[in-house]
Amino acid sequence: MKPIQDYFVPWVKGIPMYISSHIELAWQEPELHRMMSNENPMPPSAKVMEAIQQYGQKANRYPDQGLVIRSKIAEINGLDGPENVMLGNGSSEVFDNIFRCFLQTGDEVIQHTPCFGIYKLRCNILGGKLISVPMPYENEKLVFDPDAVLDAVTDKTKIIVIANPNNPSGNFMSTEDFARIADSGIPFIVDEAYIEYSGLGMSQVDLIKKYKNVIVTRTLSKAYGLAGMRFGYALGHEDVIGQISAALLPWNVGTIIMWAALAAFEDVDGLEERVKFNNREADFIEESLSDIPGMIIFHSHANYILFDGTNTGKPGNDMVALAQEKGLIFRPQNVMYGRDGWFRLTLGSKEENRMAVEAIREFYTK
Ligand SMILES: Cc1ncc(COP(=O)(O)O)c(C=O)c1O
């Protein structure tokens, strides 16, 4: 009899379950301040809570295909209708579904690093090959390099993914550069998880009217503040969305979640309050720390800020450790560009942001 291990496909065999250690820690020690996972510090609005209550009563029923919420999303984005919208259990599931539709074993996905880690995870689980194209680090800025991305294309490239704005660098690539990559015809995912912090005017959603290969992804986890609810979506040409939707797990988004999401979209004031608060606090943190000698702060259009303190001579991991001693969970970053001073923080409540500023100031100036 063959051992069970021999039955696993090679690209799954031996891979451990993905566990986010900092999120585990935060749930285990709720007194710690969560400044690590780009969550929203504000709890759901009364309108969202009302929908959760109301549709909780219908939890005995299977969800439908979400025509109401998909139509609402299409309307918000100036698209024709629900045929342009696919729903997912968070945008992470949306990436997974797209990847499964385009990738076969050995096919390549191009990402522009540093970036969000899920593209790698979903590529690996399909036996794909991840190609990481580093963003140049020039004049204290991480910049996009569409030429390098296009140079990395081979006949095995099946997906290119770029975030708009990017996590962790917090900046936008230009519309011209998005169009240049779209011109390749290769399935091109534009990950707009944080777009609402800048407004939909910065979205690349119009590209999908010209390019069938462009798919824009979004989430309610960030500016809408509903990370624990797990709701994301993809926008694209109806032929592409239709085909990708064929691979969806049936009933992947539950009834309560869909109706709570609709309430969140309709609660325009709730979103505005969260965005305004975030952007004010981001300015506050950046301004409060801009005088630390040698510190490089990446101006962010989202709810996190990346720091490179390498020039101060202090490792970023030590900053993260000190923050934790003070009850704040920051996000460590790998050594990048031969530099070890990186760390990222997610904006928290007013009080948490002031605690963070104080901890950073203490670490670098005392
Ligand atoms: C760039 C980017 N895309 C997508 C996501 C995932 O969001 P979701 O909660 O919708 O899976 C994140 C989460 O941190 C992110 O940083």
The ligand as an SDF file (V2000), in Angstrom:
LIG
                    3D

 16 16  0  0  0  0  0  0  0  0999 V2000
   -2.6360   44.6390   -1.6270 C   0  0  0  0  0  0  0  0  0  0  0  0
   -3.6380   43.7700   -0.9440 C   0  0  0  0  0  0  0  0  0  0  0  0
   -4.5350   43.1210   -1.6740 N   0  0  0  0  0  0  0  0  0  0  0  0
   -5.4630   42.3360   -1.1090 C   0  0  0  0  0  0  0  0  0  0  0  0
   -5.5010   42.1540    0.2600 C   0  0  0  0  0  0  0  0  0  0  0  0
   -6.4390   41.1150    0.8160 C   0  0  0  0  0  0  0  0  0  0  0  0
   -7.5750   41.4720    1.2220 O   0  0  0  0  0  0  0  0  0  0  0  0
   -8.7920   40.5100    1.5440 P   0  0  0  0  0  0  0  0  0  0  0  0
   -9.0330   40.7190    2.9840 O   0  0  0  0  0  0  0  0  0  0  0  0
   -9.8570   41.0590    0.6660 O   0  0  0  0  0  0  0  0  0  0  0  0
   -8.4700   39.0910    1.1960 O   0  0  0  0  0  0  0  0  0  0  0  0
   -4.5910   42.8130    1.0800 C   0  0  0  0  0  0  0  0  0  0  0  0
   -4.6120   42.6090    2.5490 C   0  0  0  0  0  0  0  0  0  0  0  0
   -3.7890   43.0070    3.2880 O   0  0  0  0  0  0  0  0  0  0  0  0
   -3.6260   43.6340    0.4460 C   0  0  0  0  0  0  0  0  0  0  0  0
   -2.7000   44.2690    1.1750 O   0  0  0  0  0  0  0  0  0  0  0  0
  1  2  1  0
  2  3  1  0
  2 15  2  0
  3  4  2  0
  4  5  1  0
  5  6  1  0
  5 12  2  0
  6  7  1  0
  7  8  1  0
  8  9  2  0
  8 10  1  0
  8 11  1  0
 12 13  1  0
 12 15  1  0
 13 14  2  0
 15 16  1  0
M  END
$$$$
